[in-house]
Amino acid sequence: MSGRKAFLIGVSVWFLAPFSALASDCTAPPGPGVNWQRCYVDGRDLQGSDLSGARLVDTSFQRANLQGVDLSQANAYRAKFISANMKDARLDDGTFGEADFTKADLAGASLQNADLRRARFYRAVLRGANLTGARTLAADFAHADLSGATWTDGRRVCAEGSRGQCN
């Protein structure tokens, strides 16, 4: 092999190595820091799993059982949680910007300090959820049930029957 060709191969391997570390593994078992970016996890039962710090960008969890799952510090930008069971889940300090929680059940969930900017909560259940410190700029709460939820200021608790906004 010529010296020029060996040099180019070496440079290619050096340049691409950081990107291979970012490659998702959709078959990896659930665990802290798992990289399921752009994976389909639709309908899976992940109840009680620890997915803290996971990379879940553009991942689909439609109709998945995520009850009691720890998603704290996860990056789930643009993830789909449509009709997912997320009761008592922990999303603290996570990135969920532009995520879709349409019809998801987040009753009793903790979303403290979560980035929820431009997230969609259309017809989601957030009864008793804790949104203290959450960033909700341009989030869509249309027809969401916010009864008993602690609002972003950490002081106001939404009245029974709060739909689409915290009353």
Backbone as CSV, one residue per row, in Angstrom:
resi,resn,N_x,N_y,N_z,CA_x,CA_y,CA_z,C_x,C_y,C_z
1,MET,0.851,-1.162,0.000,0.000,0.000,0.000,0.901,1.229,0.000
2,SER,0.553,2.181,-0.840,1.364,3.390,-0.931,1.229,4.209,0.351
3,GLY,2.219,5.031,0.591,2.209,5.873,1.782,1.041,6.847,1.774
4,ARG,0.705,7.361,0.592,-0.419,8.318,0.473,-1.740,7.627,0.812
5,LYS,-1.924,6.399,0.319,-3.167,5.663,0.573,-3.291,5.317,2.055
6,ALA,-2.217,4.882,2.683,-2.230,4.556,4.105,-2.547,5.796,4.933
7,PHE,-1.965,6.939,4.510,-2.243,8.191,5.218,-3.727,8.543,5.134
8,LEU,-4.319,8.435,3.950,-5.739,8.770,3.770,-6.646,7.844,4.583
9,ILE,-6.316,6.568,4.652,-7.104,5.625,5.441,-6.990,5.988,6.922
10,GLY,-5.787,6.291,7.367,-5.579,6.673,8.765,-6.356,7.928,9.131
11,VAL,-6.339,8.924,8.252,-7.073,10.158,8.493,-8.572,9.876,8.530
12,SER,-9.057,9.018,7.622,-10.481,8.680,7.584,-10.919,8.012,8.878
13,VAL,-10.141,7.064,9.363,-10.481,6.359,10.598,-10.470,7.332,11.768
14,TRP,-9.447,8.213,11.817,-9.364,9.195,12.900,-10.551,10.144,12.855
15,PHE,-10.941,10.600,11.663,-12.034,11.556,11.517,-13.386,10.924,11.832
16,LEU,-13.616,9.693,11.443,-14.908,9.041,11.629,-15.067,8.381,12.991
17,ALA,-13.997,8.163,13.723,-14.086,7.479,15.017,-15.052,8.144,15.991
18,PRO,-15.034,9.491,16.122,-15.985,10.093,17.060,-17.442,9.846,16.671
19,PHE,-17.713,9.732,15.373,-19.085,9.525,14.933,-19.550,8.098,15.191
20,SER,-18.669,7.140,15.151,-19.073,5.761,15.419,-19.478,5.605,16.892
21,ALA,-18.877,6.412,17.767,-19.246,6.358,19.178,-20.667,6.877,19.394
22,LEU,-21.169,7.684,18.447,-22.507,8.232,18.559,-23.554,7.343,17.897
23,ALA,-23.134,6.282,17.248,-24.080,5.418,16.549,-25.035,4.764,17.527
24,SER,-26.311,4.797,17.167,-27.303,4.210,18.065,-27.307,2.688,17.931
25,ASP,-27.750,2.044,19.005,-27.876,0.598,19.021,-29.297,0.274,19.461
26,CYS,-30.179,0.122,18.484,-31.595,-0.090,18.773,-31.865,-1.437,19.436
27,THR,-30.894,-2.322,19.434,-31.074,-3.633,20.059,-30.497,-3.684,21.472
28,ALA,-29.873,-2.577,21.912,-29.282,-2.538,23.256,-30.385,-2.635,24.308
29,PRO,-30.118,-3.313,25.403,-31.117,-3.386,26.485,-31.269,-2.019,27.135
30,PRO,-32.423,-1.767,27.753,-32.601,-0.490,28.429,-31.601,-0.339,29.570
31,GLY,-31.085,0.870,29.712,-30.146,1.147,30.793,-29.722,2.596,30.756
32,PRO,-29.107,3.072,31.820,-28.661,4.453,31.859,-27.718,4.760,30.694
33,GLY,-27.951,5.905,30.036,-27.076,6.339,28.958,-27.228,5.598,27.637
34,VAL,-28.222,4.722,27.516,-28.392,3.969,26.273,-28.592,4.936,25.102
35,ASN,-28.095,4.562,23.923,-28.256,5.394,22.734,-29.265,4.725,21.799
36,TRP,-30.499,5.180,21.890,-31.567,4.675,21.028,-32.017,5.761,20.063
37,GLN,-31.102,6.615,19.649,-31.465,7.690,18.735,-32.049,7.125,17.447
38,ARG,-33.206,7.683,17.034,-33.925,7.296,15.810,-34.362,5.831,15.802
39,CYS,-34.603,5.270,16.969,-35.071,3.884,17.061,-36.584,3.852,17.214
40,TYR,-37.186,2.701,16.940,-38.607,2.479,17.138,-38.767,1.532,18.322
41,VAL,-39.368,2.060,19.389,-39.564,1.297,20.600,-41.071,1.197,20.855
42,ASP,-41.834,1.334,19.790,-43.296,1.353,19.863,-43.835,0.089,20.527
43,GLY,-44.757,0.292,21.478,-45.459,-0.814,22.107,-44.661,-1.636,23.092
44,ARG,-43.400,-1.311,23.342,-42.577,-2.109,24.263,-42.944,-1.859,25.715
45,ASP,-42.751,-2.846,26.544,-42.988,-2.725,27.981,-41.649,-2.444,28.655
46,LEU,-41.454,-1.180,29.042,-40.218,-0.768,29.692,-40.489,-0.305,31.122
47,GLN,-41.590,-0.745,31.677,-42.022,-0.312,33.005,-40.882,-0.397,34.012
48,GLY,-40.643,0.732,34.726,-39.644,0.779,35.777,-38.197,0.833,35.315
49,SER,-37.951,0.923,34.015,-36.573,0.941,33.504,-35.852,2.242,33.852
50,ASP,-34.544,2.159,33.929,-33.706,3.335,34.149,-33.098,3.739,32.807
51,LEU,-33.631,4.835,32.241,-33.114,5.368,30.989,-32.509,6.755,31.224
52,SER,-32.044,6.989,32.446,-31.470,8.290,32.773,-30.262,8.564,31.875
53,GLY,-30.187,9.803,31.396,-29.073,10.199,30.544,-29.080,9.565,29.169
54,ALA,-30.158,8.909,28.789,-30.224,8.222,27.495,-30.308,9.213,26.338
55,ARG,-29.830,8.801,25.183,-29.939,9.592,23.946,-31.105,9.007,23.157
56,LEU,-32.219,9.775,23.114,-33.468,9.287,22.530,-33.998,10.250,21.468
57,VAL,-33.125,11.000,20.844,-33.512,11.982,19.832,-34.240,11.286,18.685
58,ASP,-35.412,11.801,18.327,-36.221,11.267,17.215,-36.665,9.819,17.416
59,THR,-36.683,9.332,18.638,-37.087,7.957,18.919,-38.601,7.886,19.088
60,SER,-39.202,6.789,18.683,-40.649,6.615,18.777,-40.992,5.602,19.870
61,PHE,-41.815,6.063,20.833,-42.291,5.247,21.943,-43.817,5.134,21.910
62,GLN,-44.420,5.158,20.751,-45.878,5.153,20.656,-46.456,3.909,21.325
63,ARG,-47.462,4.144,22.183,-48.180,3.093,22.913,-47.265,2.224,23.784
64,ALA,-46.088,2.730,24.129,-45.166,1.981,24.991,-45.569,2.120,26.457
65,ASN,-45.224,1.124,27.263,-45.454,1.186,28.698,-44.183,1.725,29.353
66,LEU,-44.232,3.004,29.721,-43.100,3.667,30.357,-43.447,4.059,31.791
67,GLN,-44.352,3.317,32.392,-44.776,3.628,33.761,-43.591,3.516,34.710
68,GLY,-43.366,4.597,35.477,-42.287,4.599,36.462,-40.888,4.649,35.881
69,VAL,-40.748,4.911,34.589,-39.432,4.942,33.948,-38.669,6.199,34.363
70,ASP,-37.365,6.072,34.554,-36.514,7.204,34.874,-35.891,7.730,33.576
71,LEU,-36.394,8.882,33.118,-35.864,9.545,31.932,-35.142,10.831,32.320
72,SER,-34.707,10.928,33.569,-34.031,12.141,34.013,-32.747,12.344,33.203
73,GLN,-32.526,13.588,32.833,-31.353,14.009,32.062,-31.263,13.340,30.693
74,ALA,-32.349,12.748,30.215,-32.357,12.143,28.882,-32.485,13.225,27.822
75,ASN,-31.934,12.979,26.657,-32.111,13.872,25.519,-33.096,13.190,24.581
76,ALA,-34.351,13.636,24.648,-35.420,13.058,23.826,-36.021,14.128,22.926
77,TYR,-35.166,14.933,22.359,-35.609,15.986,21.452,-36.375,15.358,20.280
78,ARG,-37.552,15.863,19.995,-38.443,15.409,18.916,-38.859,13.940,19.034
79,ALA,-38.770,13.361,20.225,-39.220,11.969,20.416,-40.744,11.913,20.392
80,LYS,-41.278,10.754,20.089,-42.734,10.548,20.013,-43.164,9.631,21.155
81,PHE,-44.010,10.179,22.047,-44.550,9.431,23.180,-46.069,9.333,23.037
82,ILE,-46.560,9.244,21.842,-47.996,9.263,21.556,-48.674,8.057,22.201
83,SER,-49.707,8.347,23.002,-50.499,7.323,23.696,-49.664,6.408,24.593
84,ALA,-48.519,6.889,25.065,-47.668,6.088,25.951,-48.170,6.179,27.391
85,ASN,-47.995,5.099,28.152,-48.297,5.093,29.577,-47.034,5.541,30.292
86,MET,-47.063,6.787,30.801,-45.906,7.363,31.470,-46.245,7.756,32.914
87,LYS,-47.211,7.051,33.503,-47.598,7.344,34.884,-46.375,7.229,35.793
88,ASP,-46.234,8.227,36.661,-45.158,8.249,37.662,-43.756,8.208,37.064
89,ALA,-43.608,8.553,35.777,-42.284,8.602,35.150,-41.520,9.819,35.661
90,ARG,-40.219,9.761,35.555,-39.359,10.865,35.993,-38.628,11.422,34.772
91,LEU,-38.949,12.678,34.412,-38.355,13.345,33.257,-37.516,14.542,33.690
92,ASP,-37.125,14.595,34.938,-36.409,15.738,35.502,-35.125,16.054,34.739
93,ASP,-34.934,17.359,34.485,-33.711,17.870,33.855,-33.470,17.305,32.458
94,GLY,-34.485,16.733,31.838,-34.335,16.171,30.501,-34.657,17.170,29.407
95,THR,-34.255,16.829,28.195,-34.523,17.655,27.021,-35.607,16.971,26.204
96,PHE,-36.793,17.602,26.171,-37.942,17.057,25.465,-38.528,18.097,24.511
97,GLY,-37.692,18.999,24.041,-38.138,20.028,23.111,-38.717,19.390,21.856
98,GLU,-39.862,19.889,21.428,-40.571,19.423,20.231,-41.006,17.953,20.315
99,ALA,-40.961,17.368,21.511,-41.440,15.989,21.677,-42.959,15.970,21.592
100,ASP,-43.512,14.832,21.201,-44.963,14.699,21.048,-45.505,13.741,22.103
101,PHE,-46.270,14.318,23.057,-46.893,13.559,24.135,-48.409,13.463,23.912
102,THR,-48.860,13.533,22.678,-50.290,13.473,22.382,-50.914,12.238,23.022
103,LYS,-51.967,12.456,23.814,-52.729,11.400,24.483,-51.893,10.530,25.429
104,ALA,-50.701,10.990,25.818,-49.883,10.232,26.767,-50.439,10.410,28.176
105,ASP,-50.291,9.392,29.008,-50.726,9.459,30.396,-49.503,9.716,31.273
106,LEU,-49.370,10.979,31.719,-48.260,11.405,32.557,-48.732,11.700,33.979
107,ALA,-49.790,11.041,34.417,-50.325,11.261,35.768,-49.242,10.970,36.805
108,GLY,-49.016,11.928,37.701,-48.035,11.744,38.768,-46.588,11.828,38.318
109,ALA,-46.345,12.166,37.052,-44.977,12.240,36.541,-44.253,13.471,37.078
110,SER,-42.945,13.398,37.139,-42.119,14.529,37.544,-41.382,15.054,36.318
111,LEU,-41.639,16.328,36.007,-41.004,16.986,34.860,-40.228,18.210,35.339
112,GLN,-39.664,18.122,36.525,-38.969,19.268,37.112,-37.756,19.668,36.280
113,ASN,-37.706,20.966,35.972,-36.593,21.564,35.221,-36.402,20.944,33.839
114,ALA,-37.421,20.304,33.307,-37.330,19.702,31.971,-37.490,20.769,30.897
115,ASP,-36.821,20.584,29.791,-36.969,21.460,28.633,-38.118,20.909,27.801
116,LEU,-39.260,21.586,27.862,-40.470,21.155,27.155,-40.855,22.163,26.072
117,ARG,-39.927,22.994,25.648,-40.240,24.017,24.663,-40.736,23.393,23.362
118,ARG,-41.851,23.909,22.905,-42.516,23.478,21.665,-42.965,22.007,21.707
119,ALA,-43.064,21.425,22.892,-43.567,20.048,23.022,-45.085,20.056,22.869
120,ARG,-45.626,18.945,22.453,-47.074,18.833,22.213,-47.676,17.887,23.254
121,PHE,-48.650,18.408,24.042,-49.337,17.638,25.074,-50.834,17.565,24.766
122,TYR,-51.192,17.537,23.500,-52.598,17.530,23.101,-53.309,16.320,23.717
123,ARG,-54.359,16.596,24.509,-55.172,15.585,25.174,-54.366,14.648,26.096
124,ALA,-53.216,15.110,26.560,-52.406,14.320,27.495,-52.987,14.441,28.907
125,VAL,-52.699,13.462,29.732,-53.127,13.471,31.130,-51.907,13.819,31.982
126,LEU,-51.975,14.972,32.646,-50.897,15.435,33.514,-51.409,15.627,34.946
127,ARG,-52.409,14.848,35.326,-53.010,14.952,36.667,-51.948,14.679,37.730
128,GLY,-51.767,15.655,38.632,-50.819,15.478,39.725,-49.359,15.514,39.308
129,ALA,-49.062,15.882,38.071,-47.668,15.954,37.610,-46.972,17.159,38.235
130,ASN,-45.656,17.115,38.309,-44.874,18.216,38.860,-44.075,18.863,37.732
131,LEU,-44.444,20.107,37.387,-43.788,20.847,36.312,-42.899,21.967,36.852
132,THR,-42.517,21.897,38.106,-41.701,22.939,38.726,-40.425,23.189,37.922
133,GLY,-40.226,24.436,37.523,-39.015,24.822,36.802,-38.962,24.403,35.348
134,ALA,-39.992,23.735,34.861,-39.988,23.289,33.457,-40.080,24.493,32.524
135,ARG,-39.388,24.416,31.416,-39.437,25.450,30.396,-40.485,25.036,29.365
136,THR,-41.565,25.812,29.277,-42.718,25.421,28.465,-43.032,26.409,27.349
137,LEU,-42.092,27.246,26.961,-42.317,28.230,25.910,-42.843,27.549,24.642
138,ALA,-43.988,27.995,24.179,-44.629,27.508,22.953,-45.062,26.039,23.030
139,ALA,-45.119,25.464,24.244,-45.632,24.095,24.386,-47.144,24.118,24.183
140,ASP,-47.675,23.067,23.589,-49.103,22.968,23.284,-49.782,22.059,24.307
141,PHE,-50.584,22.664,25.186,-51.317,21.920,26.202,-52.808,21.835,25.861
142,ALA,-53.157,21.977,24.583,-54.563,21.979,24.181,-55.276,20.720,24.672
143,HIS,-56.352,20.908,25.428,-57.198,19.837,25.959,-56.471,18.890,26.915
144,ALA,-55.273,19.261,27.386,-54.549,18.430,28.354,-55.198,18.568,29.725
145,ASP,-55.263,17.473,30.477,-55.822,17.476,31.828,-54.698,17.810,32.802
146,LEU,-54.752,19.027,33.370,-53.729,19.502,34.296,-54.213,19.519,35.742
147,SER,-55.310,18.829,36.014,-55.888,18.817,37.364,-54.866,18.368,38.403
148,GLY,-54.651,19.206,39.422,-53.750,18.846,40.506,-52.273,18.921,40.183
149,ALA,-51.934,19.364,38.981,-50.519,19.471,38.604,-49.887,20.678,39.285
150,THR,-48.631,20.547,39.694,-47.883,21.679,40.225,-47.281,22.400,39.034
151,TRP,-47.634,23.690,38.888,-47.235,24.443,37.697,-45.764,24.833,37.756
152,THR,-45.249,25.410,36.702,-43.827,25.706,36.521,-43.227,26.593,37.601
153,ASP,-44.048,27.433,38.238,-43.531,28.310,39.294,-43.286,27.551,40.600
154,GLY,-43.743,26.316,40.688,-43.541,25.488,41.874,-44.469,25.807,43.023
155,ARG,-45.337,26.811,42.861,-46.240,27.205,43.945,-47.702,26.930,43.611
156,ARG,-48.071,27.170,42.389,-49.474,27.048,42.001,-49.816,25.599,41.655
157,VAL,-50.911,25.123,42.223,-51.431,23.795,41.896,-52.695,24.011,41.067
158,CYS,-52.740,23.407,39.915,-53.872,23.591,39.007,-55.151,23.024,39.617
159,ALA,-56.227,23.742,39.451,-57.530,23.347,40.007,-58.080,22.121,39.289
160,GLU,-58.903,21.380,39.997,-59.588,20.229,39.397,-60.345,20.725,38.164
161,GLY,-60.260,20.007,37.090,-60.940,20.385,35.853,-60.133,21.311,34.950
162,SER,-58.891,21.595,35.306,-58.041,22.440,34.451,-57.742,21.701,33.157
163,ARG,-58.189,22.277,32.064,-57.970,21.679,30.736,-57.285,22.689,29.834
164,GLY,-56.142,22.342,29.317,-55.433,23.201,28.385,-54.631,24.313,29.033
165,GLN,-54.961,24.650,30.263,-54.191,25.657,31.013,-54.395,25.423,32.501
166,CYS,-53.477,25.930,33.279,-53.551,25.763,34.728,-54.419,26.858,35.306
167,ASN,-55.568,26.464,35.852,-56.478,27.417,36.489,-56.330,27.348,37.998
